[in-house]
Amino acid sequence: MTARIYRPARTAMQSGTAKTERWLLEYEPETPRQIEPLMGWTSSSDMKSQLKLWFDTEAEAVAYATRNGIPYRVEQPNDPKRRSISYSDNFKFSRVGQWTH
């Protein structure tokens, strides 16, 4: 079973960068999820899919996986490109678009 090591992106309800600096190790699912015929719930017999391990750095996560003999793949994060724009730039005379109310 292969483990996936990555740094999760921020959620849609998150405006800052809190809880996005830590690395997560979680297992890829071995078997697909099934729908139980009696209740209609989604179930899985794969217990490792519930396991999530958090690490402070990528190196710690890789060291843990190699120490325990877990095959892994590392996904590098795509950091957002931040533009620094001030509020006063909306009222510049050299503004490209026309400013109206």
C-alpha positions as CSV (number, residue, x, y, z in Angstrom):
1,M,0.0,0.0,0.0
2,T,1.5,3.3,-1.1
3,A,1.5,6.3,1.2
4,R,1.1,9.9,-0.1
5,I,3.1,12.7,1.6
6,Y,1.9,16.2,0.8
7,R,1.2,19.6,2.4
8,P,-2.6,20.2,2.2
9,A,-4.0,23.3,0.7
10,R,-6.0,25.7,2.7
11,T,-9.8,25.2,2.8
12,A,-12.4,27.4,1.1
13,M,-13.3,28.8,4.5
14,Q,-9.7,29.8,5.3
15,S,-8.3,33.2,4.3
16,G,-4.9,32.9,6.0
17,T,-2.2,30.3,5.9
18,A,-2.8,28.7,9.2
19,K,-2.6,24.8,9.3
20,T,-1.0,24.7,5.9
21,E,2.7,24.5,7.0
22,R,2.5,20.9,8.2
23,W,3.0,17.8,6.1
24,L,0.5,14.9,6.0
25,L,1.1,11.2,5.4
26,E,-2.0,9.2,4.4
27,Y,-2.4,5.9,2.6
28,E,-3.8,5.5,-0.9
29,P,-7.0,3.3,-0.9
30,E,-6.4,-0.3,-1.7
31,T,-10.0,-1.2,-2.5
32,P,-12.8,1.0,-3.8
33,R,-15.6,2.0,-1.5
34,Q,-18.8,0.0,-1.7
35,I,-22.4,0.8,-1.0
36,E,-24.0,-1.4,1.7
37,P,-27.2,-3.0,0.4
38,L,-29.1,-2.8,3.7
39,M,-28.7,0.8,4.7
40,G,-27.2,2.4,1.6
41,W,-24.1,3.7,3.5
42,T,-20.7,3.9,1.8
43,S,-18.3,1.6,3.4
44,S,-14.8,0.3,3.0
45,S,-12.8,-2.7,4.3
46,D,-9.6,-0.8,4.1
47,M,-8.7,0.3,7.7
48,K,-5.5,2.2,6.7
49,S,-7.5,4.8,4.8
50,Q,-8.6,6.2,8.2
51,L,-5.0,6.8,9.3
52,K,-3.5,10.3,8.9
53,L,-0.1,11.2,10.3
54,W,1.0,14.9,10.6
55,F,4.7,16.0,10.5
56,D,6.3,19.4,10.9
57,T,8.7,18.9,7.9
58,E,8.8,16.9,4.7
59,A,12.0,15.3,5.8
60,E,10.4,13.9,9.0
61,A,7.6,12.3,7.0
62,V,10.0,10.7,4.5
63,A,12.2,9.5,7.4
64,Y,9.2,7.9,9.1
65,A,8.1,6.2,5.8
66,T,11.6,4.8,5.1
67,R,12.1,3.7,8.7
68,N,8.9,1.7,8.7
69,G,9.3,0.3,5.2
70,I,6.3,2.2,3.7
71,P,6.4,2.9,0.0
72,Y,5.6,6.6,-0.5
73,R,5.4,9.3,-3.1
74,V,5.9,13.0,-2.3
75,E,3.7,15.7,-3.8
76,Q,5.3,19.2,-3.8
77,P,2.9,22.0,-2.9
78,N,1.9,24.8,-5.3
79,D,2.3,27.9,-3.3
80,P,0.0,30.8,-4.3
81,K,1.5,33.8,-5.9
82,R,0.5,36.8,-3.8
83,R,0.2,40.2,-5.4
84,S,0.8,43.2,-3.1
85,I,-1.7,45.9,-4.1
86,S,-2.6,48.8,-2.0
87,Y,-6.0,50.4,-1.7
88,S,-4.7,53.7,-3.0
89,D,-3.8,52.0,-6.4
90,N,-7.6,52.1,-7.2
91,F,-7.5,55.9,-7.5
92,K,-4.3,56.5,-9.4
93,F,-4.3,58.7,-12.5
94,S,-2.3,56.1,-14.4
95,R,-4.8,53.4,-13.7
96,V,-5.4,51.2,-16.8
97,G,-9.2,50.7,-16.3
98,Q,-11.7,53.5,-15.7
99,W,-12.8,54.0,-12.1
100,T,-16.5,54.7,-11.7
101,H,-19.1,54.3,-8.9
